[in-house]
Amino acid sequence: MVVKVYGPAIASASRRVLACLIEKEVEFEIIPIDFMKGEHKQPDFLKLQPFGVVPVIQDGDFMLYESRAIIRYYAEKYKTQGTDLLGKTVEERGVVEQWLEVEGQNYQPPIYNLVLHLIFHPKMGLPTDEKLMIESEEKLGKVLDIYEERLSKSKYLAGDFFSLADLSHLPFTHYLVNDIGKEYMIRDRKHVSAWWDDITSRPSWKQVLQL
């Protein structure tokens, strides 16, 4: 069965899901949602996602939104297919979940602020909050220092295997490195830099960037 992914392929949260689907060798079809036309706020889409954000997946009769929930779902549903993104033991799974939480709770908020204000605010004619930018970079730097320590002891965040924890960092860190002039935040940390080069060299991520 082909999974339907509602949302533009270029959206960060969509990319998180698409990378997971490719790693798990799951066939998918992208159903474009035009943000410029406000399609994400139209009644038909709000029936699928009441908060009006992307992506949403349709897997047969099953619908699911929130990108991290979606990648957990597919990693579990197709555990024996494609790349094992959850670990082989309950302990490994616990560590994957731990770092997924770190990404969502500690990493995402400051990097989101930086990306929003430095990429999207100028395009929308909105001001940049310089104080927030300084605070966000400081917060992200402290998180990355913890990552540097962790990655000095293991190849990936959850251990010696690529997992959802690593995959979930791809979309927003891509902006940090390539679009907002903050590449030094990754490159100044030797182990974080090596980890980033590793996870972005995966065929799945290269394919996502071409969609």
C-alpha positions as CSV (number, residue, x, y, z in Angstrom):
1,M,0.0,0.0,0.0
2,V,1.3,3.4,-0.9
3,V,1.4,5.9,1.9
4,K,0.0,9.4,1.1
5,V,2.0,12.3,2.6
6,Y,0.1,15.6,2.7
7,G,2.4,18.6,2.7
8,P,5.1,20.2,0.6
9,A,8.2,18.0,0.2
10,I,10.3,21.0,1.1
11,A,8.7,21.6,4.5
12,S,11.0,20.6,7.4
13,A,8.6,18.3,9.2
14,S,7.7,16.7,5.9
15,R,11.4,16.0,5.2
16,R,11.6,14.3,8.6
17,V,8.8,11.9,7.6
18,L,10.1,11.3,4.0
19,A,13.6,10.5,5.2
20,C,12.1,7.9,7.6
21,L,9.9,6.4,4.8
22,I,12.9,6.1,2.5
23,E,15.0,4.4,5.2
24,K,12.1,2.0,5.9
25,E,11.6,1.3,2.2
26,V,8.0,2.3,2.3
27,E,6.4,3.5,-0.9
28,F,4.8,7.0,-0.7
29,E,3.0,9.6,-2.7
30,I,3.3,13.3,-1.9
31,I,0.0,15.2,-1.9
32,P,1.1,18.9,-2.2
33,I,-0.4,21.5,0.1
34,D,0.1,25.1,-1.1
35,F,0.9,27.3,1.8
36,M,0.9,30.4,-0.3
37,K,-2.7,29.8,-1.2
38,G,-3.5,29.0,2.4
39,E,-4.6,25.4,1.6
40,H,-3.4,24.3,5.0
41,K,-6.1,26.5,6.6
42,Q,-8.9,25.3,4.4
43,P,-11.8,23.2,5.9
44,D,-10.9,20.1,3.9
45,F,-7.3,20.1,5.3
46,L,-8.4,21.0,8.8
47,K,-10.5,17.9,8.9
48,L,-7.2,16.0,8.5
49,Q,-5.0,18.2,10.7
50,P,-7.0,20.5,13.0
51,F,-4.0,22.6,13.8
52,G,-3.4,23.4,10.1
53,V,0.2,22.3,9.8
54,V,2.0,19.6,7.8
55,P,2.5,16.8,7.3
56,V,-0.3,14.3,7.6
57,I,-0.1,10.7,6.5
58,Q,-2.8,8.5,5.2
59,D,-1.9,4.8,5.5
60,G,-5.0,3.0,4.2
61,D,-7.8,4.1,6.5
62,F,-5.4,5.3,9.2
63,M,-4.5,9.0,9.5
64,L,-1.7,10.4,11.6
65,Y,-0.2,13.9,12.1
66,E,2.8,15.2,14.0
67,S,6.1,14.3,12.3
68,R,7.8,12.7,15.3
69,A,4.7,10.5,16.0
70,I,4.7,9.5,12.3
71,I,8.4,8.4,12.3
72,R,7.9,6.4,15.5
73,Y,4.9,4.8,13.9
74,Y,6.7,3.7,10.7
75,A,9.8,2.7,12.5
76,E,7.7,0.3,14.7
77,K,5.3,-0.9,12.0
78,Y,8.1,-1.8,9.6
79,K,10.7,-2.7,12.3
80,T,12.0,-5.7,10.3
81,Q,12.1,-3.8,7.0
82,G,14.8,-1.4,5.8
83,T,17.0,0.3,8.4
84,D,16.3,-0.5,12.0
85,L,15.8,3.0,13.5
86,L,14.7,1.9,17.0
87,G,17.5,-0.4,18.3
88,K,17.5,-4.1,19.0
89,T,16.8,-4.1,22.7
90,V,14.4,-2.3,25.0
91,E,17.4,-0.5,26.4
92,E,18.5,0.7,23.0
93,R,14.9,1.8,22.3
94,G,14.9,3.8,25.5
95,V,18.1,5.7,24.5
96,V,16.6,6.4,21.1
97,E,13.5,7.8,22.8
98,Q,15.7,9.8,25.2
99,W,17.5,11.6,22.4
100,L,14.3,12.1,20.4
101,E,13.0,13.9,23.4
102,V,16.2,16.0,23.6
103,E,15.8,16.9,20.0
104,G,12.2,17.9,20.4
105,Q,12.5,19.7,23.8
106,N,16.0,21.1,23.9
107,Y,17.4,21.3,20.3
108,Q,14.3,22.3,18.3
109,P,13.1,25.4,20.2
110,P,16.3,27.5,19.7
111,I,17.1,26.3,16.2
112,Y,13.5,26.9,15.2
113,N,13.8,30.5,16.4
114,L,17.0,31.1,14.4
115,V,15.5,29.6,11.2
116,L,12.2,31.4,11.6
117,H,13.7,34.8,12.1
118,L,16.7,34.6,9.7
119,I,15.0,32.8,6.8
120,F,11.2,33.3,6.9
121,H,10.7,36.6,8.7
122,P,12.7,38.6,6.0
123,K,10.6,36.9,3.3
124,M,7.4,37.9,5.1
125,G,8.5,41.4,5.8
126,L,8.6,40.8,9.5
127,P,11.3,42.2,11.9
128,T,14.1,40.1,13.4
129,D,14.3,40.0,17.2
130,E,18.0,40.4,17.7
131,K,17.8,39.7,21.5
132,L,15.9,36.5,20.8
133,M,18.6,35.5,18.2
134,I,21.4,36.0,20.7
135,E,19.6,34.0,23.3
136,S,18.6,31.2,20.9
137,E,22.2,30.9,19.7
138,E,23.5,30.7,23.2
139,K,20.9,28.0,24.1
140,L,21.6,26.0,21.0
141,G,25.4,26.2,21.7
142,K,24.9,24.7,25.1
143,V,22.9,21.9,23.7
144,L,25.5,21.2,21.0
145,D,28.2,21.2,23.7
146,I,26.3,18.3,25.3
147,Y,26.1,16.6,21.9
148,E,29.8,17.0,21.4
149,E,30.5,15.2,24.7
150,R,28.0,12.5,23.8
151,L,29.4,12.0,20.3
152,S,32.9,11.8,21.5
153,K,31.8,8.4,23.1
154,S,29.4,7.0,20.5
155,K,29.1,7.3,16.7
156,Y,25.5,8.3,16.8
157,L,23.3,9.8,19.5
158,A,21.7,6.6,20.7
159,G,24.8,4.4,20.3
160,D,26.7,2.8,17.4
161,F,23.6,2.7,15.1
162,F,21.8,5.4,13.1
163,S,18.3,5.9,14.6
164,L,15.3,8.1,14.6
165,A,17.2,10.3,17.1
166,D,19.7,11.2,14.4
167,L,17.2,11.4,11.6
168,S,15.0,13.8,13.4
169,H,17.8,16.5,13.4
170,L,18.3,16.5,9.7
171,P,15.7,19.1,8.4
172,F,16.4,22.1,10.7
173,T,20.2,21.5,11.0
174,H,20.3,21.6,7.2
175,Y,19.0,25.2,7.4
176,L,21.6,26.0,10.1
177,V,24.5,24.7,8.1
178,N,23.4,25.8,4.6
179,D,21.1,28.8,4.8
180,I,21.6,31.1,7.8
181,G,25.3,31.4,8.1
182,K,25.6,29.4,11.3
183,E,27.6,26.5,10.0
184,Y,30.4,27.2,12.5
185,M,28.0,26.0,15.3
186,I,28.4,22.5,13.8
187,R,32.0,22.8,12.4
188,D,33.6,24.2,15.6
189,R,32.7,20.9,17.4
190,K,34.8,18.1,15.9
191,H,32.5,15.2,16.9
192,V,29.3,17.0,16.0
193,S,30.8,17.9,12.6
194,A,31.8,14.3,11.9
195,W,28.3,13.1,12.9
196,W,26.6,15.7,10.7
197,D,28.8,14.7,7.7
198,D,27.9,11.1,8.3
199,I,24.1,11.4,8.6
200,T,23.8,13.9,5.7
201,S,25.7,11.5,3.4
202,R,23.0,8.8,3.7
203,P,21.2,8.1,0.4
204,S,17.8,8.7,2.1
205,W,18.6,12.3,2.9
206,K,20.2,13.0,-0.5
207,Q,16.9,11.7,-2.0
208,V,14.8,13.9,0.3
209,L,16.7,17.0,-0.8
210,Q,16.0,16.2,-4.5
211,L,12.2,15.9,-4.0
